[in-house]
Amino acid sequence: MKIRLLLWPLSLLYAWGLRIRHLFYDLGLIKSVVFKTPTICVGNLSLGGTGKTPMIALLIEYYLSKGLHIAVVSRGYGRKTHGLIEANFESTASQIGDEPFQIYRTFPQIRMVVCASRVRAMAYLEASHFHGVAEKKISLGPNQSGSQSPPDLVLLDDAFQHRAIKAQFNILLTTYSKPFFKDFYLPAGTLRDHQLRVKKAQVVVVTKSPNPIDKDKNESFVSRLNLRPNQPVFFSHLKYASTLVGLKEHISLDTLKGEKIVLVTAIANPEPLVVFLTSIGAVVKHLKYADHHFFTPSEINLLKQYNRIICTHKDFVKLSDEIPQLFYLPVSHDFSERDKQAFYKALPEV
């Protein structure tokens, strides 16, 4: 708490810097680019752990079911490469980042492009002229001609704070246990964008909520979000699968009751998974690593000594080639039946 108080003046400066930056964009002093291809942005106001990757997966499933060609644009956080890269069947997590790799392995029929510049990535996908508030020429670089056919829809992963590109539709996520209105600005807290930006989202989703959620607590929570009148807000909860998934077999969760298990995580917030496994009766030994951690050979050799390891899907795609006794527990966002219908109805038609 003392450290937070010491950092508080820096957080105030950071918050004012954000307001000035957004004001410049709002006044047109800094230009945003609008692309012809429909775009949906999934983002948050804070650093990590709100469930962006499961939300991207949910949107991919939904729009694939409508017969659309989907592309995802991501920064590829934590990758060992630079520049613009489009994923292919030979791509690795170190080349495109662990979360894009997870998404691409799950949905190989989509196009996955990683680049620090979302504008450059979109120009690559369209591979043609685009229009916007400002007309800019984007250099694609060698061997990046964008020869594949353009997608029907592009999902912008973690791009809410990137004003250089203007998405047609924004989904903002915040967690129930640590909503943005209880957070501090960097460096005292984890807020990286201004709280007032919540009003710019077409949809707000409160993730990792209790299920069921108390109606009075729901209304109190919504009032503190400081939304526009009639701005849609939905509460989602984590839905864990009933089986563990491995390379060669599936295991029922029922078999974990009373069992000692090893859980390996390299994600921003593993606590909900730990709580869930404990709630079903498992005795959890948790080996916790930093988010986006790439495991060293010595760490992998250490993990190989265990008979069975449970991990997240993101860690599974990085480790399963090296550790055959690895299993992951699938997880997704789920809504109450009423919220589910309203959420999908709120999504844009493409």
C-alpha positions as CSV (number, residue, x, y, z in Angstrom):
1,M,0.0,0.0,0.0
2,K,2.9,2.3,0.8
3,I,4.4,1.7,-2.6
4,R,1.1,2.5,-4.2
5,L,0.9,5.8,-2.4
6,L,4.4,6.7,-3.5
7,L,3.5,5.9,-7.1
8,W,0.2,7.8,-7.0
9,P,1.6,11.1,-8.4
10,L,3.0,9.2,-11.4
11,S,-0.4,7.6,-11.9
12,L,-2.1,11.0,-11.9
13,L,0.4,12.2,-14.6
14,Y,-0.3,9.0,-16.6
15,A,-4.0,9.6,-16.4
16,W,-3.7,13.2,-17.6
17,G,-1.5,12.0,-20.4
18,L,-4.2,9.6,-21.5
19,R,-6.8,12.3,-21.5
20,I,-4.7,14.6,-23.6
21,R,-3.9,11.8,-26.1
22,H,-7.6,10.9,-26.5
23,L,-8.5,14.6,-26.8
24,F,-6.1,15.0,-29.7
25,Y,-7.7,12.0,-31.4
26,D,-11.2,13.3,-30.7
27,L,-10.4,16.7,-32.1
28,G,-8.8,15.1,-35.2
29,L,-5.3,16.4,-34.4
30,I,-4.2,12.8,-34.5
31,K,-5.8,10.8,-37.2
32,S,-7.5,7.4,-37.0
33,V,-7.8,5.0,-40.0
34,V,-11.0,3.3,-40.9
35,F,-10.8,0.3,-43.1
36,K,-13.4,-1.1,-45.5
37,T,-13.4,-4.5,-44.0
38,P,-15.8,-4.9,-41.0
39,T,-13.8,-5.0,-37.7
40,I,-14.7,-6.0,-34.2
41,C,-12.3,-5.0,-31.4
42,V,-12.0,-7.0,-28.2
43,G,-10.1,-5.1,-25.5
44,N,-10.0,-3.9,-21.9
45,L,-8.8,-0.9,-19.9
46,S,-6.3,-2.8,-17.7
47,L,-3.4,-5.2,-18.2
48,G,-4.3,-8.8,-18.9
49,G,-6.5,-11.4,-17.3
50,T,-10.0,-10.3,-18.5
51,G,-10.6,-13.2,-20.9
52,K,-9.8,-11.6,-24.3
53,T,-8.7,-14.9,-25.9
54,P,-11.8,-16.9,-24.9
55,M,-13.9,-14.0,-26.2
56,I,-12.0,-14.0,-29.5
57,A,-12.7,-17.8,-29.7
58,L,-16.4,-17.3,-29.0
59,L,-16.6,-14.7,-31.8
60,I,-14.7,-16.9,-34.2
61,E,-17.1,-19.8,-33.6
62,Y,-20.2,-17.5,-33.9
63,Y,-19.1,-15.9,-37.2
64,L,-17.7,-19.1,-38.7
65,S,-21.1,-20.7,-38.1
66,K,-22.5,-18.0,-40.4
67,G,-20.1,-19.0,-43.2
68,L,-17.8,-16.0,-43.0
69,H,-14.1,-15.9,-43.7
70,I,-12.4,-14.7,-40.5
71,A,-9.1,-13.1,-39.8
72,V,-7.6,-12.1,-36.4
73,V,-5.0,-9.4,-35.9
74,S,-2.9,-9.5,-32.8
75,R,0.3,-7.9,-31.5
76,G,1.7,-11.4,-30.8
77,Y,2.8,-10.4,-27.3
78,G,5.9,-12.2,-26.1
79,R,7.0,-13.6,-29.5
80,K,10.7,-13.8,-30.4
81,T,10.2,-12.2,-33.8
82,H,9.5,-8.7,-35.1
83,G,7.5,-7.2,-37.9
84,L,4.4,-8.5,-39.7
85,I,3.9,-12.3,-39.8
86,E,0.9,-14.3,-41.1
87,A,0.6,-17.7,-39.4
88,N,0.8,-20.9,-41.3
89,F,1.0,-24.6,-40.4
90,E,4.7,-24.4,-39.6
91,S,4.4,-21.4,-37.3
92,T,5.4,-21.7,-33.6
93,A,4.4,-20.0,-30.4
94,S,7.8,-18.2,-30.3
95,Q,7.2,-16.9,-33.8
96,I,3.7,-15.5,-33.5
97,G,3.1,-15.5,-29.7
98,D,1.4,-18.0,-27.4
99,E,-2.2,-16.7,-27.6
100,P,-2.3,-16.2,-31.4
101,F,-0.7,-19.7,-31.7
102,Q,-3.4,-21.1,-29.4
103,I,-6.2,-19.5,-31.5
104,Y,-4.7,-20.5,-34.8
105,R,-4.2,-24.1,-33.6
106,T,-7.8,-24.2,-32.6
107,F,-9.1,-22.6,-35.7
108,P,-6.7,-23.4,-38.6
109,Q,-9.3,-22.2,-41.2
110,I,-8.9,-18.6,-40.2
111,R,-6.1,-16.1,-41.1
112,M,-3.9,-15.0,-38.2
113,V,-1.7,-11.9,-38.6
114,V,0.6,-10.6,-35.9
115,C,2.0,-7.1,-36.0
116,A,2.7,-4.3,-33.5
117,S,0.9,-1.9,-36.0
118,R,-2.8,-2.9,-36.4
119,V,-3.0,-0.4,-39.3
120,R,-0.2,-2.2,-41.2
121,A,-1.8,-5.6,-40.4
122,M,-5.2,-4.4,-41.8
123,A,-3.6,-2.9,-44.9
124,Y,-1.9,-6.3,-45.5
125,L,-5.2,-8.2,-45.1
126,E,-7.0,-5.9,-47.4
127,A,-4.0,-5.6,-49.8
128,S,-5.8,-2.8,-51.6
129,H,-6.7,0.8,-51.0
130,F,-8.5,1.8,-47.9
131,H,-10.2,5.0,-46.7
132,G,-10.1,6.8,-43.4
133,V,-10.0,10.0,-41.6
134,A,-6.4,10.3,-42.8
135,E,-5.1,8.8,-46.1
136,K,-1.8,7.0,-45.4
137,K,0.3,4.7,-47.5
138,I,1.4,1.6,-45.7
139,S,4.5,-0.2,-46.7
140,L,3.9,-4.0,-46.5
141,G,7.5,-5.0,-47.0
142,P,8.9,-7.9,-49.0
143,N,6.9,-11.2,-49.3
144,Q,3.9,-9.5,-47.7
145,S,1.8,-8.8,-50.7
146,G,-1.4,-10.0,-49.1
147,S,-2.2,-12.3,-52.0
148,Q,-4.8,-14.3,-50.2
149,S,-8.4,-13.2,-50.6
150,P,-9.5,-10.6,-48.0
151,P,-11.6,-11.7,-45.0
152,D,-15.2,-10.9,-44.5
153,L,-14.5,-9.9,-40.9
154,V,-11.4,-9.0,-38.9
155,L,-11.2,-9.5,-35.1
156,L,-8.8,-7.0,-33.5
157,D,-7.3,-8.6,-30.4
158,D,-6.5,-6.3,-27.6
159,A,-6.7,-3.1,-29.7
160,F,-9.2,-0.9,-27.7
161,Q,-6.4,1.5,-26.6
162,H,-5.0,1.7,-30.2
163,R,-6.6,4.8,-31.6
164,A,-4.6,4.7,-34.8
165,I,-7.2,2.3,-36.1
166,K,-10.9,2.8,-35.7
167,A,-12.9,-0.4,-35.3
168,Q,-16.6,-0.4,-36.4
169,F,-17.6,-2.3,-33.2
170,N,-15.9,-2.5,-29.8
171,I,-16.4,-5.1,-27.0
172,L,-14.9,-4.0,-23.7
173,L,-14.1,-6.6,-21.0
174,T,-13.7,-6.1,-17.3
175,T,-13.6,-8.7,-14.6
176,Y,-16.2,-8.9,-11.8
177,S,-13.5,-9.3,-9.0
178,K,-11.3,-6.5,-10.2
179,P,-13.4,-4.1,-12.3
180,F,-11.7,-1.0,-13.8
181,F,-13.5,1.3,-11.4
182,K,-11.7,-0.3,-8.5
183,D,-8.3,-0.1,-10.2
184,F,-5.5,2.5,-10.3
185,Y,-3.7,3.9,-13.3
186,L,-0.2,2.7,-14.1
187,P,2.2,2.4,-12.4
188,A,0.3,2.3,-9.0
189,G,-2.3,0.0,-10.6
190,T,-3.0,-1.9,-13.8
191,L,-5.2,0.6,-15.7
192,R,-3.5,1.4,-19.0
193,D,-6.4,3.4,-20.6
194,H,-8.7,6.0,-19.2
195,Q,-11.9,4.9,-17.4
196,L,-14.0,7.3,-19.4
197,R,-13.2,5.3,-22.5
198,V,-15.8,2.7,-21.4
199,K,-18.4,4.9,-23.0
200,K,-16.9,4.3,-26.4
201,A,-17.6,0.6,-26.3
202,Q,-20.7,-0.7,-28.1
203,V,-20.9,-3.6,-25.7
204,V,-19.4,-4.1,-22.2
205,V,-18.9,-7.7,-20.8
206,V,-18.2,-8.3,-17.1
207,T,-16.2,-11.5,-17.1
208,K,-15.6,-14.2,-14.5
209,S,-18.8,-13.3,-12.7
210,P,-20.5,-15.4,-10.1
211,N,-23.1,-17.9,-11.5
212,P,-25.8,-17.1,-10.7
213,I,-25.3,-13.5,-9.8
214,D,-27.4,-11.6,-7.3
215,K,-29.8,-9.2,-8.9
216,D,-29.2,-6.3,-6.5
217,K,-25.4,-6.8,-6.7
218,N,-25.8,-6.8,-10.5
219,E,-27.6,-3.4,-10.5
220,S,-25.1,-1.9,-8.1
221,F,-22.2,-3.1,-10.2
222,V,-23.7,-1.7,-13.4
223,S,-24.3,1.7,-11.8
224,R,-20.6,2.0,-11.0
225,L,-19.5,1.3,-14.6
226,N,-20.6,4.9,-15.5
227,L,-22.1,3.8,-18.9
228,R,-24.1,5.7,-21.4
229,P,-27.9,5.4,-21.2
230,N,-28.9,2.1,-22.6
231,Q,-25.3,1.0,-23.3
232,P,-25.5,-2.8,-23.3
233,V,-23.7,-4.7,-20.5
234,F,-23.6,-8.4,-20.0
235,F,-22.3,-10.7,-17.2
236,S,-20.4,-13.8,-18.3
237,H,-19.0,-16.6,-16.2
238,L,-16.3,-19.2,-16.8
239,K,-17.5,-22.5,-18.1
240,Y,-15.1,-25.4,-17.6
241,A,-15.4,-28.6,-19.6
242,S,-16.1,-31.9,-17.9
243,T,-13.0,-33.6,-19.3
244,L,-9.3,-33.0,-19.5
245,V,-7.9,-33.0,-23.0
246,G,-4.6,-34.7,-23.9
247,L,-2.8,-35.5,-27.1
248,K,-4.1,-39.1,-27.1
249,E,-6.9,-39.4,-24.5
250,H,-9.5,-37.5,-22.5
251,I,-9.9,-37.8,-18.8
252,S,-13.1,-37.2,-16.8
253,L,-12.8,-34.6,-14.1
254,D,-14.6,-37.0,-11.7
255,T,-11.4,-39.0,-11.5
256,L,-9.6,-36.0,-9.9
257,K,-11.6,-36.1,-6.7
258,G,-9.2,-36.6,-3.8
259,E,-6.2,-36.9,-6.2
260,K,-3.0,-34.9,-5.9
261,I,-2.5,-33.1,-9.2
262,V,0.2,-30.8,-10.6
263,L,-1.1,-27.6,-12.2
264,V,1.2,-25.6,-14.4
265,T,0.1,-22.0,-15.5
266,A,1.7,-19.2,-17.3
267,I,-1.3,-16.8,-17.6
268,A,-2.1,-13.5,-16.0
269,N,-4.7,-14.7,-13.5
270,P,-4.7,-18.5,-12.7
271,E,-6.7,-18.1,-9.5
272,P,-10.1,-19.0,-11.0
273,L,-8.7,-22.3,-12.3
274,V,-7.1,-23.1,-9.0
275,V,-10.3,-22.4,-7.2
276,F,-12.3,-24.6,-9.6
277,L,-10.0,-27.6,-9.4
278,T,-10.0,-27.3,-5.6
279,S,-13.8,-27.1,-5.6
280,I,-14.1,-30.5,-7.4
281,G,-11.9,-32.1,-4.7
282,A,-8.5,-32.1,-6.3
283,V,-5.4,-31.5,-4.2
284,V,-3.5,-28.9,-6.3
285,K,0.2,-28.4,-6.4
286,H,0.5,-25.2,-8.4
287,L,3.6,-24.3,-10.4
288,K,3.0,-20.7,-11.4
289,Y,5.0,-18.9,-14.0
290,A,4.7,-15.4,-15.4
291,D,2.2,-14.6,-18.2
292,H,3.4,-15.5,-21.7
293,H,6.4,-17.4,-20.2
294,F,8.4,-19.5,-22.6
295,F,9.6,-22.6,-20.8
296,T,13.4,-23.4,-20.8
297,P,14.8,-26.9,-21.5
298,S,15.7,-27.2,-17.8
299,E,12.1,-26.3,-16.8
300,I,10.7,-28.8,-19.3
301,N,12.9,-31.5,-17.9
302,L,11.7,-30.7,-14.4
303,L,8.1,-31.0,-15.5
304,K,8.7,-34.3,-17.2
305,Q,9.2,-36.0,-13.8
306,Y,5.5,-35.7,-13.0
307,N,3.2,-38.5,-14.1
308,R,0.4,-36.2,-15.1
309,I,0.3,-32.4,-15.5
310,I,-2.8,-30.2,-15.9
311,C,-2.3,-26.8,-17.6
312,T,-4.2,-24.1,-19.5
313,H,-4.8,-24.4,-23.2
314,K,-2.3,-21.6,-23.9
315,D,0.4,-23.6,-22.1
316,F,-0.7,-26.9,-23.6
317,V,0.1,-25.7,-27.2
318,K,3.5,-24.6,-26.1
319,L,4.4,-27.7,-24.1
320,S,2.5,-30.7,-25.5
321,D,5.2,-31.6,-28.1
322,E,7.7,-31.9,-25.3
323,I,5.6,-33.4,-22.5
324,P,3.2,-36.2,-23.6
325,Q,1.6,-36.5,-20.1
326,L,0.1,-33.0,-20.4
327,F,-3.6,-32.3,-20.3
328,Y,-5.5,-29.0,-20.4
329,L,-9.0,-28.1,-19.2
330,P,-11.0,-26.3,-21.9
331,V,-12.7,-23.1,-20.7
332,S,-15.1,-20.6,-22.3
333,H,-17.3,-17.6,-21.6
334,D,-20.9,-18.5,-20.9
335,F,-23.9,-16.3,-20.2
336,S,-27.3,-16.8,-18.6
337,E,-29.8,-17.8,-21.2
338,R,-31.3,-14.4,-21.3
339,D,-28.0,-12.6,-21.5
340,K,-26.7,-15.0,-24.1
341,Q,-29.6,-14.2,-26.5
342,A,-29.2,-10.5,-25.9
343,F,-25.4,-10.6,-26.4
344,Y,-25.5,-12.3,-29.7
345,K,-28.3,-10.0,-30.8
346,A,-26.1,-7.0,-30.0
347,L,-23.3,-8.3,-32.2
348,P,-23.1,-6.6,-35.6
349,E,-24.4,-8.4,-38.7
350,V,-21.7,-8.8,-41.4
